[in-house]
Amino acid sequence: MQVNLRPVVTAETESIIAMLRDAEEGEERIRAAVLSKSNTSYGAFDSDTLVGAATVHWEGHESEIIYIAVAPGLRGRGYGKAMIEALFAEMRQQGVPALLVGTANSSFENIAFYQKCGFRLYTVRQSFFDYVQPPIAERGIVMRDMLVLRYMPGDE
């Protein structure tokens, strides 16, 4: 499967923010990241249908996926993997040697997904999710720390 990943135009901003709500609890944080000039937000399209969205902070030495999400009714169909592959292509085009992504310590499905895409465990940002109040638990595990995974070509 392949998706057309392209930078968001102003008219699409609200659709992208709505899509990313599943990746973050606070809409203000999403809005700030999407509108920040230091980030690039993308819409992922299958034909003319918006199937996903991502926001990336591109830097020369190490870039980071801030948010990534697939439309709820379309998950499990390969769109997420296709989006990651498109971001890897963008990474190569920009000459960036490493791409990071973070997820909650309690998000087992996300951790597995990123590893299947070639990311490796890299570091832990302890107490990253302390701002989420009341705390969220997944499968009885409180979301506290952000696990950061890194993709470097040849290091998969």
JOWOJO-V399208 format. One record per pair of residues at least 12 apart in sequence whose C-alpha atoms are under 10 Angstrom apart, sorted by sequence separation. I is the first residue (numbers start at 0). J is the second residue. If there is no record, write none. Layout:
I:J
I:J
//
This chain:
16:28
17:29
40:52
41:53
42:54
53:65
54:66
55:67
67:79
86:98
101:113
131:143
16:29
17:30
40:53
41:54
53:66
54:67
69:82
100:113
128:141
129:142
130:143
15:29
16:30
19:33
39:53
40:54
41:55
52:66
53:67
54:68
68:82
128:142
129:143
15:30
16:31
39:54
40:55
52:67
53:68
67:82
127:142
128:143
129:144
16:32
38:54
39:55
40:56
51:67
52:68
53:69
67:83
126:142
127:143
128:144
13:30
16:33
38:55
39:56
51:68
52:69
126:143
127:144
128:145
12:30
15:33
16:34
37:55
38:56
39:57
50:68
51:69
52:70
100:118
125:143
126:144
127:145
35:54
37:56
38:57
50:69
51:70
64:83
99:118
100:119
101:120
104:123
124:143
125:144
126:145
127:146
13:33
33:53
34:54
36:56
37:57
38:58
49:69
50:70
51:71
98:118
99:119
100:120
101:121
103:123
104:124
124:144
125:145
12:33
33:54
35:56
37:58
49:70
50:71
97:118
99:120
100:121
101:122
102:123
103:124
104:125
123:144
124:145
125:146
12:34
32:54
33:55
50:72
51:73
64:86
99:121
101:123
102:124
123:145
124:146
32:55
50:73
51:74
101:124
122:145
123:146
124:147
16:40
18:42
32:56
40:64
50:74
103:127
104:128
122:146
123:147
9:34
15:40
29:54
38:63
39:64
40:65
42:67
43:68
103:128
121:146
122:147
123:148
7:33
15:41
38:64
39:65
40:66
41:67
42:68
43:69
120:146
121:147
122:148
15:42
38:65
40:67
43:70
51:78
52:79
120:147
121:148
122:149
12:40
14:42
15:43
50:78
51:79
62:90
119:147
120:148
121:149
12:41
50:79
53:82
61:90
118:147
119:148
120:149
121:150
11:41
12:42
52:82
53:83
83:113
105:135
106:136
107:137
118:148
119:149
120:150
11:42
18:49
22:53
51:82
55:86
59:90
105:136
106:137
107:138
117:148
118:149
119:150
7:39
8:40
18:50
19:51
33:65
50:82
57:89
58:90
80:112
84:116
105:137
106:138
117:149
118:150
119:151
6:39
7:40
8:41
18:51
19:52
32:65
33:66
45:78
53:86
57:90
62:95
67:100
79:112
80:113
83:116
104:137
105:138
117:150
118:151
5:39
6:40
7:41
8:42
15:49
18:52
19:53
32:66
44:78
59:93
60:94
61:95
62:96
63:97
64:98
65:99
66:100
79:113
83:117
103:137
105:139
106:140
114:148
116:150
117:151
118:152
5:40
6:41
7:42
14:49
17:52
18:53
19:54
43:78
58:93
59:94
60:95
61:96
62:97
63:98
64:99
65:100
66:101
80:115
81:116
105:140
106:141
113:148
114:149
117:152
119:154
4:40
5:41
6:42
7:43
15:51
16:52
29:65
43:79
57:93
58:94
59:95
60:96
61:97
62:98
63:99
64:100
65:101
66:102
80:116
104:140
105:141
106:142
110:146
113:149
114:150
117:153
118:154
119:155
4:41
5:42
6:43
14:51
15:52
16:53
29:66
58:95
59:96
60:97
61:98
62:99
63:100
64:101
65:102
79:116
104:141
105:142
110:147
113:150
117:154
118:155
3:41
4:42
5:43
11:49
14:52
15:53
16:54
43:81
44:82
57:95
58:96
59:97
60:98
61:99
62:100
63:101
103:141
104:142
105:143
110:148
117:155
3:42
4:43
5:44
15:54
43:82
58:97
103:142
104:143
105:144
106:145
116:155
2:42
3:43
4:44
42:82
58:98
102:142
103:143
104:144
105:145
106:146
115:155
2:43
3:44
4:45
41:82
57:98
103:144
104:145
105:146
114:155
1:43
2:44
3:45
23:65
43:85
56:98
102:144
103:145
104:146
1:44
2:45
3:46
22:65
23:66
55:98
56:99
101:144
102:145
103:146
104:147
1:45
2:46
3:47
22:66
23:67
55:99
101:145
102:146
103:147
0:45
4:49
7:52
21:66
22:67
23:68
41:86
55:100
100:145
101:146
102:147
3:49
4:50
6:52
7:53
20:66
21:67
22:68
100:146
101:147
102:148
2:49
3:50
4:51
5:52
6:53
7:54
19:66
20:67
21:68
22:69
100:147
101:148
2:50
4:52
5:53
6:54
19:67
20:68
21:69
99:147
100:148
101:149
2:51
4:53
18:67
19:68
21:70
99:148
100:149
18:68
19:69
21:71
98:148
99:149
100:150
18:69
19:70
98:149
99:150
18:70
97:149
98:150
99:151
15:68
17:70
18:71
97:150
98:151
96:150
97:151
98:152
96:151
97:152
95:151
96:152
97:154
90:151
91:152
87:150
87:151
87:152
2:77
0:76
1:77
2:78
0:77
1:78
2:79
4:81
0:78
2:80
3:81
4:82
1:80
2:81
3:82
4:83
0:80
1:81
2:82
4:84
5:85
22:102
0:81
1:82
2:83
4:85
0:82
2:84
3:85
4:86
1:84
2:85
1:85
63:147
4:89
63:148
63:149
62:149
63:150
61:149
62:150
61:150
61:151
25:130
24:130
25:131
24:131
23:131
24:132
24:135
//
